[in-house]
Amino acid sequence: MGNAQRRVTAAYEGIERAGRPEVWIGLRPEEEVRAEAKDVDARVAAGEALPLAGTLLGVKGNIDVRGLPTTAGCPSYGYEPAADAPAVAALRAAGAIVLGTTNMDQFATGLVGTRSPYGPVSSALAPERVAGGSSSGSAVAVALGFVDLALGTDTAGSGRVPAAFNGIVGLKPTRGLVSTDGVVPACASLDCVSVFARTLPEARRALALLASPVPPPRRPGPWRVAVAATAQLGELDDGWAAAYEAAQERLARAGAQLRTIDLTPFGEAAALLYEGAFVAERYTAVGEFVERGGADLDPTVARIIRAARDLPAHRLFADRERLAVLRRRAAAELGDADALLLPTAPGHPTSAQVAADPVGANTRLGRFTNSANLLDLCAVAVPAGEVAGRPFGVMLLGAAGCDERVAQVAELLEPPLRLAVVGAHLSGQPLNPQLLALGARLAATTATAPAYRLHALDTVPPKPGLVRVAEGGAAIETEVWELAPAALGALVAGLPRPMALGRVTLRDGSEVTGFLCEPAALAGAEDITAHGGWRGYLGRART
């Protein structure tokens, strides 16, 4: 059985164990998916390049998947699509395997995840709280490990709020970067197909396969990041202001230059999305269907869409003029900033709080996200720690077309990785500047567990080779450095043989990534274990 088939089997077993049927609108039969996985395995075995081979994919229920009805969260609206939406087709062509379509706020109208006849979706990590919407099922499917990637849509924040509430990454690209063909529109001029993943590199890899044109290449910092004064954020859940300030501090420690801006134009633009005439576009999308009524219409969704029917045309033109002014003001506030850091949402409500005030709770959740598409910004939402044991998330927003730049800034917020070094990367040694240039920070000076041998290799510059042994090992002097995941990737990309990365056990029993050596390189190399470490060996050599 190939890798893709094994992953499909494990996924269906996990779905059955979890007992979360409300995550799905349409789950494909396991045998059908297994047959597709078998084909992917065969293509890989034949040498075909499939960058997403065996990756499991969930698709929001308003995006066409061939063989499954597209319902947009309303069974009576459903239709059988003739083909995959281009976004789905692109990921499938790269080897991704669709498990099914996921639950959502009906007609993508909501940020709560409760407005669905298929049942409300609760957070994967806090069951008494909402999952966030409208892409609720997609986010939870990723958070629970059912799928590796999921497609959502994001008009007002639906690709970001659920990411924050479920401790995952939500990437909202620049409008138009990813095709919205085959997507039931909410507001067609503002809609975006979004990506959910557990990590930022996975989300970015998917976007690169979806985007047209491909985002520009990476560039080095230093990064300029706009932030908001806490007083301008309005009421937040307890602990969220401190968590936002901690995210700012993390960016500053990583070398970002922070500048406080006025959020007023962003807030005023956000209010236009539902309080202004732009909501009329939702009526254009599905208004005629909603007017016919139906037992499976969500009453809150139907009320919002019907209320947009009689908006006068002059209001739309007035709001467009107002928005043009706000865009100029927002751009002036951002200035030369590479990104704007904000909390993804002001709080995480319980299901009971949403039920008590469905419109008010939803409006609050869009405080920071609603303006992005109106102002033509790209965005990525990433985890930024916990508050009271629940996920806290922030988002980075940037100008249209700056998706890659914004993602690079977001990388600075990823929890640092720990790297054990024993040789030329030690403080004061010839290769240590490589770590410093990547923003690495010395976290500890310690030693390995007494299970290693150290050898002097014939390399330029001179460096040792560390190998784990079953018997006769010793503790070796070690430094542990902290660095961003992307920085470690850059370091590994230039790592020459015979050096390799592996797991190194420290003397306290913990394990970290560290530099090891290919065993074949030890032939004829001097065993210097008795010196206790590379610096001990160099000191003995000088005397």
Beta strands, then each sheet from edge to edge (+ up, - down):
strand 1: 24-27
strand 2: 56-60
strand 3: 97-102
strand 4: 149-153
strand 5: 169-172
strand 6: 193-197
strand 7: 224-228
strand 8: 257-261
strand 9: 339-343
strand 10: 377-387
strand 11: 390-399
strand 12: 417-421
strand 13: 441-447
strand 14: 452-457
strand 15: 463-468
strand 16: 477-483
strand 17: 499-505
strand 18: 511-517
strand 19: 526-527
sheet 1: 1+ 3- 2- 4- 6+ 5- 10+ 11- 9+ 7+ 8+
sheet 2: 13+ 16- 12+ 18+ 17-
sheet 3: 15+ 14- 19+
end
